[in-house]
Every structure is written in structure tokens, then in C-alpha cells.
Amino acid sequence: MGQSQDSKRWTAARARQVLAEAKESGESLSAFAERHGIDPQRLYSWRRKLEASKASTGSSETFVPVRVASEAKAPASCDIELVLKTGCIVRVGPDFDTRALRRLIEALEEGAR
């Protein structure tokens, strides 16, 4: 996880990174914090701060892991292939609409919950 977890101040970017790692681990925040020697309250506090900030700005953007498929696997008609956590595969051509793609991905992820 890189830099020392004992530093008194975290940046929002650092908090987002650690919270993303915790989420990806599948562990509870407490278990993740304990395993990495982090005060669990620090994670809960940052999660609350970031969620409040996200709600106040109306931002719904999140980062999701992607896997880039080799060119041999992608059909010739698409330039980008996204494999979502849900297992859905989304292929788009060179002239895709980013807003429409974002709405599609959100709908696919929401439908899987």
C-alpha cells in the first residue's frame, strides 16, 4: 500500500486509494484496517467525508477496474471492449458517445445489484 499508514494527515486522493483497495479486498473496513495497521475510525471517517462530498457536488463518477482484451479477442468492428465486474462485456466503436456509454454501464451495474 505504499507510504506509511501512520502519517497523521491523508489527502483525499490517498483516502480514495485506500478505500478502493479495501473495497476490492472484499474485507470489512475493520478487517482491512487491522490487516494494514490502520485505525479503522480513519477509514470510516474518510468514507463519510468522501460520500458527503460526492453527494454535495452531485458527482456520480467512480473509477472501475477494467481489463484490456488483446486485439485478437475483440471483433474487428469495435475499438474498445470493457468487461464489467458483473461479467457483462461492452464493446464500442470509434465514434461512441461517452455520456451514453456511462449511462449504459451504470444501468448494467445497477441491474446486477
C-alpha positions as CSV (number, residue, x, y, z in Angstrom):
1,M,0.0,0.0,0.0
2,G,3.0,2.3,-0.4
3,Q,3.6,5.1,2.1
4,S,3.4,4.8,5.8
5,Q,-0.1,4.3,7.2
6,D,1.0,6.2,10.4
7,S,1.1,9.6,8.8
8,K,-1.3,12.0,10.7
9,R,-2.8,13.6,7.6
10,W,-4.1,11.9,4.5
11,T,-5.1,13.6,1.3
12,A,-8.5,12.9,-0.3
13,A,-6.7,11.1,-3.1
14,R,-4.8,8.9,-0.6
15,A,-8.1,8.1,1.2
16,R,-9.8,7.2,-2.1
17,Q,-7.0,4.9,-3.0
18,V,-7.0,3.1,0.4
19,L,-10.8,2.8,0.4
20,A,-10.8,1.4,-3.1
21,E,-8.2,-1.2,-2.1
22,A,-10.3,-2.0,1.0
23,K,-13.4,-2.4,-1.2
24,E,-11.5,-4.5,-3.8
25,S,-10.2,-6.8,-1.0
26,G,-13.8,-7.9,-0.1
27,E,-13.0,-7.5,3.6
28,S,-14.9,-5.3,6.0
29,L,-13.3,-1.9,6.7
30,S,-12.4,-3.0,10.2
31,A,-10.7,-6.2,9.0
32,F,-8.8,-4.4,6.2
33,A,-7.7,-1.7,8.6
34,E,-6.5,-4.2,11.1
35,R,-4.6,-6.2,8.5
36,H,-2.8,-3.0,7.3
37,G,-2.2,-1.4,10.7
38,I,-4.7,1.5,10.1
39,D,-7.0,2.9,12.6
40,P,-10.5,1.7,11.5
41,Q,-12.0,5.0,12.5
42,R,-9.8,6.8,10.0
43,L,-11.3,4.7,7.2
44,Y,-14.9,5.2,8.4
45,S,-14.3,8.9,8.8
46,W,-12.8,9.3,5.3
47,R,-15.6,7.2,3.8
48,R,-18.2,9.5,5.4
49,K,-16.3,12.7,4.2
50,L,-15.9,11.4,0.7
51,E,-19.6,10.3,0.4
52,A,-20.7,13.7,1.8
53,S,-18.5,15.5,-0.7
54,K,-19.8,13.3,-3.5
55,A,-23.4,14.0,-2.5
56,S,-22.9,17.7,-2.2
57,T,-21.3,18.0,-5.7
58,G,-23.8,15.7,-7.3
59,S,-20.9,13.7,-8.7
60,S,-21.7,10.1,-9.6
61,E,-18.4,9.3,-11.3
62,T,-16.4,6.4,-9.9
63,F,-13.4,4.5,-11.1
64,V,-13.9,0.9,-12.0
65,P,-11.3,-1.7,-12.8
66,V,-11.0,-2.6,-16.5
67,R,-9.2,-5.3,-18.3
68,V,-7.9,-4.6,-21.7
69,A,-8.6,-7.5,-24.1
70,S,-6.0,-8.4,-26.7
71,E,-6.8,-7.3,-30.2
72,A,-7.2,-10.9,-31.3
73,K,-10.2,-11.4,-29.0
74,A,-12.0,-8.2,-29.9
75,P,-14.2,-8.2,-33.0
76,A,-12.9,-6.1,-35.9
77,S,-15.9,-3.7,-35.6
78,C,-15.0,-2.4,-32.1
79,D,-12.2,-0.3,-30.8
80,I,-12.8,-0.7,-27.1
81,E,-14.0,-3.7,-25.1
82,L,-15.0,-3.3,-21.4
83,V,-15.5,-6.2,-19.1
84,L,-17.6,-5.1,-16.1
85,K,-17.4,-6.5,-12.6
86,T,-20.8,-8.0,-13.3
87,G,-19.3,-10.1,-16.2
88,C,-21.1,-8.0,-18.8
89,I,-19.0,-7.2,-21.8
90,V,-19.5,-3.8,-23.6
91,R,-17.9,-3.2,-26.9
92,V,-17.9,0.2,-28.5
93,G,-16.7,1.6,-31.8
94,P,-14.6,4.7,-32.5
95,D,-17.5,7.1,-32.5
96,F,-19.2,6.2,-29.2
97,D,-21.0,8.7,-27.1
98,T,-19.3,8.9,-23.7
99,R,-22.4,10.0,-21.9
100,A,-24.5,7.2,-23.4
101,L,-21.8,4.7,-22.5
102,R,-21.6,5.9,-18.9
103,R,-25.4,5.6,-18.6
104,L,-25.3,2.1,-20.1
105,I,-22.6,0.9,-17.7
106,E,-24.4,2.4,-14.7
107,A,-27.6,0.6,-15.8
108,L,-25.8,-2.7,-16.2
109,E,-24.1,-2.4,-12.8
110,E,-27.3,-1.3,-11.1
111,G,-29.3,-4.2,-12.6
112,A,-26.8,-6.6,-11.2
113,R,-27.3,-5.5,-7.6
